[in-house]
């Protein structure tokens, strides 16, 4: 999907850890969270419409609006349902312009507590990276 969006200068930005082994329908069915959610949001933040096929027919929200305030939003029932209510066959997503620059880097901290302090300090700034992880390999 991202390869097909790139010529148009846009991206969904949604990259769960399973990105290379999964599908858009799977992301919706599992209510996936992406590595770059700080910038692009989780799957529920970027889905505008879902079409599912059920044993009783097809369901699709006809509104072009991402949120409706009257009654329950059935998208939230479908998202995370693991396919129990139907199979996702179509989806309309919000997209954003491709970033002008991508920088990937790693840092090694003396110990985990220093890494926690770093993460806390970053959270207090206006500079939020699209993805920032703290790992303890031991």
C-alpha atoms as a printed R data frame, in Angstrom:
    type eleno elety resid chain resno       x       y      z
1   ATOM     1    CA   UNK     A     1   0.000   0.000  0.000
2   ATOM     2    CA   UNK     A     2   2.762   2.451  0.931
3   ATOM     3    CA   UNK     A     3   4.555   1.715 -2.353
4   ATOM     4    CA   UNK     A     4   1.352   2.613 -4.236
5   ATOM     5    CA   UNK     A     5   0.802   5.806 -2.206
6   ATOM     6    CA   UNK     A     6   4.369   7.096 -2.598
7   ATOM     7    CA   UNK     A     7   4.025   8.345 -6.227
8   ATOM     8    CA   UNK     A     8   1.213  10.606 -4.992
9   ATOM     9    CA   UNK     A     9   3.477  12.052 -2.294
10  ATOM    10    CA   UNK     A    10   1.407  10.682  0.608
11  ATOM    11    CA   UNK     A    11   1.621   7.978  3.268
12  ATOM    12    CA   UNK     A    12  -0.724   6.323  5.723
13  ATOM    13    CA   UNK     A    13   2.175   6.337  8.185
14  ATOM    14    CA   UNK     A    14   0.758   3.235  9.845
15  ATOM    15    CA   UNK     A    15   3.582   0.770 10.516
16  ATOM    16    CA   UNK     A    16   2.799  -1.903 13.086
17  ATOM    17    CA   UNK     A    17   5.599  -4.330 13.919
18  ATOM    18    CA   UNK     A    18   3.886  -6.848 11.638
19  ATOM    19    CA   UNK     A    19   3.885  -4.395  8.702
20  ATOM    20    CA   UNK     A    20   5.620  -6.654  6.194
21  ATOM    21    CA   UNK     A    21   3.553  -9.740  7.129
22  ATOM    22    CA   UNK     A    22   0.078  -8.249  7.557
23  ATOM    23    CA   UNK     A    23  -2.751  -6.551  5.677
24  ATOM    24    CA   UNK     A    24  -4.857  -3.433  6.097
25  ATOM    25    CA   UNK     A    25  -7.861  -5.627  6.906
26  ATOM    26    CA   UNK     A    26  -5.782  -7.395  9.537
27  ATOM    27    CA   UNK     A    27  -4.744  -4.083 11.082
28  ATOM    28    CA   UNK     A    28  -8.392  -3.075 11.377
29  ATOM    29    CA   UNK     A    29  -9.458  -6.483 12.711
30  ATOM    30    CA   UNK     A    30  -6.791  -6.380 15.424
31  ATOM    31    CA   UNK     A    31  -7.041  -2.630 16.134
32  ATOM    32    CA   UNK     A    32  -3.337  -2.345 15.363
33  ATOM    33    CA   UNK     A    33  -1.063   0.339 16.715
34  ATOM    34    CA   UNK     A    34   1.759   1.627 14.555
35  ATOM    35    CA   UNK     A    35   5.333   2.491 15.436
36  ATOM    36    CA   UNK     A    36   4.765   6.066 14.234
37  ATOM    37    CA   UNK     A    37   1.491   6.668 16.073
38  ATOM    38    CA   UNK     A    38   2.839   9.906 17.587
39  ATOM    39    CA   UNK     A    39   2.664  11.487 14.128
40  ATOM    40    CA   UNK     A    40   0.121   9.444 12.189
41  ATOM    41    CA   UNK     A    41  -2.157   7.922 14.818
42  ATOM    42    CA   UNK     A    42  -3.330   4.379 15.433
43  ATOM    43    CA   UNK     A    43  -5.506   2.551 12.926
44  ATOM    44    CA   UNK     A    44  -8.720   3.851 14.541
45  ATOM    45    CA   UNK     A    45  -7.444   7.416 14.049
46  ATOM    46    CA   UNK     A    46  -6.908   7.077 10.296
47  ATOM    47    CA   UNK     A    47  -9.849   4.897  9.191
48  ATOM    48    CA   UNK     A    48 -12.683   6.893  7.607
49  ATOM    49    CA   UNK     A    49 -14.781   4.024  6.267
50  ATOM    50    CA   UNK     A    50 -14.770   0.246  6.479
51  ATOM    51    CA   UNK     A    51 -16.682  -2.216  4.350
52  ATOM    52    CA   UNK     A    52 -17.112  -5.705  5.760
53  ATOM    53    CA   UNK     A    53 -18.800  -8.789  4.372
54  ATOM    54    CA   UNK     A    54 -20.813 -10.779  6.896
55  ATOM    55    CA   UNK     A    55 -22.908 -13.951  6.595
56  ATOM    56    CA   UNK     A    56 -25.966 -11.650  6.490
57  ATOM    57    CA   UNK     A    57 -24.676  -9.190  3.892
58  ATOM    58    CA   UNK     A    58 -22.341  -6.246  3.486
59  ATOM    59    CA   UNK     A    59 -21.878  -3.353  5.936
60  ATOM    60    CA   UNK     A    60 -20.363   0.004  5.082
61  ATOM    61    CA   UNK     A    61 -20.750   3.353  6.803
62  ATOM    62    CA   UNK     A    62 -22.023   5.705  4.108
63  ATOM    63    CA   UNK     A    63 -20.913   8.929  5.768
64  ATOM    64    CA   UNK     A    64 -17.695  10.540  4.497
65  ATOM    65    CA   UNK     A    65 -17.103  11.963  7.973
66  ATOM    66    CA   UNK     A    66 -14.658  10.245 10.336
67  ATOM    67    CA   UNK     A    67 -16.868  10.826 13.399
68  ATOM    68    CA   UNK     A    68 -20.611  10.999 13.922
69  ATOM    69    CA   UNK     A    69 -22.085  12.071 17.248
70  ATOM    70    CA   UNK     A    70 -25.475  10.332 17.002
71  ATOM    71    CA   UNK     A    71 -25.439   6.820 18.416
72  ATOM    72    CA   UNK     A    72 -22.723   4.182 18.524
73  ATOM    73    CA   UNK     A    73 -20.101   4.037 15.813
74  ATOM    74    CA   UNK     A    74 -20.054   0.487 14.492
75  ATOM    75    CA   UNK     A    75 -16.479   0.981 13.299
76  ATOM    76    CA   UNK     A    76 -15.401   0.659 16.914
77  ATOM    77    CA   UNK     A    77 -17.237  -2.645 17.121
78  ATOM    78    CA   UNK     A    78 -15.502  -3.920 13.986
79  ATOM    79    CA   UNK     A    79 -12.033  -2.655 14.927
80  ATOM    80    CA   UNK     A    80 -10.437  -5.220 17.177
81  ATOM    81    CA   UNK     A    81 -13.137  -7.833 16.564
82  ATOM    82    CA   UNK     A    82 -10.533 -10.242 15.093
83  ATOM    83    CA   UNK     A    83 -12.889 -10.957 12.163
84  ATOM    84    CA   UNK     A    84 -15.718 -12.279 14.341
85  ATOM    85    CA   UNK     A    85 -18.321  -9.994 12.734
86  ATOM    86    CA   UNK     A    86 -17.111 -10.164  9.156
87  ATOM    87    CA   UNK     A    87 -14.209  -9.814  6.771
88  ATOM    88    CA   UNK     A    88 -12.861  -6.362  5.920
89  ATOM    89    CA   UNK     A    89 -12.984  -6.006  2.136
90  ATOM    90    CA   UNK     A    90 -12.541  -2.261  1.656
91  ATOM    91    CA   UNK     A    91 -11.324   0.734  3.608
92  ATOM    92    CA   UNK     A    92 -10.879   4.463  3.168
93  ATOM    93    CA   UNK     A    93  -7.943   5.930  5.109
94  ATOM    94    CA   UNK     A    94  -6.687   9.390  5.888
95  ATOM    95    CA   UNK     A    95  -3.267  10.017  4.391
96  ATOM    96    CA   UNK     A    96  -0.621  12.633  5.078
97  ATOM    97    CA   UNK     A    97   2.169  14.108  2.963
98  ATOM    98    CA   UNK     A    98   5.405  12.142  2.911
99  ATOM    99    CA   UNK     A    99   7.928  13.533  5.400
100 ATOM   100    CA   UNK     A   100  10.577  15.775  3.899
101 ATOM   101    CA   UNK     A   101  13.309  14.034  5.884
102 ATOM   102    CA   UNK     A   102  13.648  10.639  7.553
103 ATOM   103    CA   UNK     A   103  16.355  10.173 10.167
104 ATOM   104    CA   UNK     A   104  16.960   6.841 11.873
105 ATOM   105    CA   UNK     A   105  19.313   6.695 14.822
106 ATOM   106    CA   UNK     A   106  20.088   4.731 17.963
107 ATOM   107    CA   UNK     A   107  21.387   5.725 21.367
108 ATOM   108    CA   UNK     A   108  22.866   3.557 24.080
109 ATOM   109    CA   UNK     A   109  22.350   4.650 27.678
110 ATOM   110    CA   UNK     A   110  24.521   3.664 30.619
111 ATOM   111    CA   UNK     A   111  21.524   2.004 32.281
112 ATOM   112    CA   UNK     A   112  17.765   1.723 31.903
113 ATOM   113    CA   UNK     A   113  17.022   4.468 34.443
114 ATOM   114    CA   UNK     A   114  18.986   7.007 32.369
115 ATOM   115    CA   UNK     A   115  16.919   5.953 29.354
116 ATOM   116    CA   UNK     A   116  13.708   6.525 31.332
117 ATOM   117    CA   UNK     A   117  14.900  10.014 32.293
118 ATOM   118    CA   UNK     A   118  15.690  10.735 28.636
119 ATOM   119    CA   UNK     A   119  12.205   9.621 27.547
120 ATOM   120    CA   UNK     A   120  10.652  11.800 30.254
121 ATOM   121    CA   UNK     A   121  12.646  14.854 29.146
122 ATOM   122    CA   UNK     A   122  11.681  14.315 25.485
123 ATOM   123    CA   UNK     A   123   8.006  14.108 26.486
124 ATOM   124    CA   UNK     A   124   8.227  17.624 27.966
125 ATOM   125    CA   UNK     A   125   9.482  19.186 24.727
126 ATOM   126    CA   UNK     A   126   7.585  20.226 21.609
127 ATOM   127    CA   UNK     A   127   9.815  17.922 19.540
128 ATOM   128    CA   UNK     A   128   8.066  14.579 19.372
129 ATOM   129    CA   UNK     A   129   9.676  12.041 17.071
130 ATOM   130    CA   UNK     A   130   7.359   9.804 15.048
131 ATOM   131    CA   UNK     A   131   8.807   6.809 16.841
132 ATOM   132    CA   UNK     A   132  10.856   6.584 20.005
133 ATOM   133    CA   UNK     A   133  11.466   3.334 21.871
134 ATOM   134    CA   UNK     A   134  13.354   2.384 24.997
135 ATOM   135    CA   UNK     A   135  14.497  -1.228 25.115
136 ATOM   136    CA   UNK     A   136  16.219  -3.231 27.795
137 ATOM   137    CA   UNK     A   137  17.908  -6.116 26.012
138 ATOM   138    CA   UNK     A   138  18.815  -7.874 29.244
